[in-house]
Amino acid sequence: MAESRPRRVLAIWVGAARLEVHHRQHIRLADSPRDFADACLDLLAGEELRKRQAATVWEMVASNFSWEHVARCFERAIESQRAW
């Protein structure tokens, strides 16, 4: 992973469309300028919210996008092709 520490995440819905993330659990999703600003203010105002969301999204990223996970997926793909 490019960065190995938790980050808070805020995105537009289309930007997270293919990611297995849940609004308000892993990241904040907002499309309108008002909703985006409100989500930013929520994250800035709530230290516990920031910490909880950072930990949750980090756990999800570490378990699904680590080099180890990607390597296991790649190995399974190679093995499945050998069966042909």
C-alpha positions in Angstrom: 0.0 0.0 0.0 1.2 3.5 -0.8 0.5 4.7 2.7 0.6 2.5 5.7 -1.5 4.5 8.2 -5.2 5.2 8.7 -6.8 8.0 6.8 -10.3 9.4 6.9 -12.0 9.2 3.6 -14.6 11.4 2.0 -15.7 10.8 -1.6 -18.5 11.3 -4.1 -20.7 8.3 -4.7 -19.5 7.6 -8.2 -15.9 7.7 -6.9 -16.6 4.8 -4.6 -19.0 3.0 -6.9 -16.9 -0.2 -7.3 -15.5 -0.3 -3.8 -17.0 -2.5 -1.1 -17.5 0.4 1.3 -20.5 1.5 3.3 -21.5 5.1 3.8 -20.8 6.3 7.3 -19.1 3.0 8.2 -16.0 3.1 6.1 -16.2 6.5 4.4 -18.5 9.5 4.0 -20.1 9.7 0.6 -21.6 13.0 -0.6 -22.4 14.3 -4.1 -23.8 17.8 -3.6 -21.5 20.6 -2.5 -23.7 21.1 0.6 -23.6 17.4 1.6 -19.8 17.3 1.0 -19.3 20.4 3.2 -21.5 18.9 5.9 -19.5 15.7 5.8 -16.3 17.6 6.1 -17.6 19.6 9.1 -18.9 16.4 10.8 -15.4 14.8 10.5 -13.7 18.0 11.6 -15.9 18.4 14.6 -16.0 14.8 15.9 -12.7 13.4 17.1 -14.2 10.1 18.1 -16.0 9.9 14.7 -12.7 10.5 12.9 -10.8 7.9 14.9 -13.6 5.3 14.5 -14.0 5.8 10.8 -10.2 5.9 10.2 -9.8 2.6 12.1 -12.7 1.0 10.2 -11.6 2.0 6.8 -8.0 1.0 7.5 -9.1 -2.4 8.6 -11.1 -2.8 5.4 -8.2 -1.6 3.2 -5.6 -3.7 5.0 -7.6 -6.9 4.7 -8.7 -6.4 1.0 -5.9 -4.4 -0.6 -2.6 -5.5 1.1 0.1 -7.0 -1.0 -0.5 -10.3 0.8 -4.2 -10.3 -0.1 -3.5 -9.4 -3.8 -0.9 -12.1 -4.0 -3.3 -14.7 -2.7 -5.9 -13.6 -5.2 -3.4 -13.8 -8.0 -2.2 -17.2 -6.9 -5.8 -18.5 -7.0 -6.3 -17.0 -10.4 -3.2 -18.8 -11.7 -4.2 -22.1 -10.1 -7.7 -21.9 -11.6 -6.2 -21.5 -15.1 -3.9 -24.6 -14.6 -7.1 -26.7 -14.2 -7.9 -25.9 -17.8 
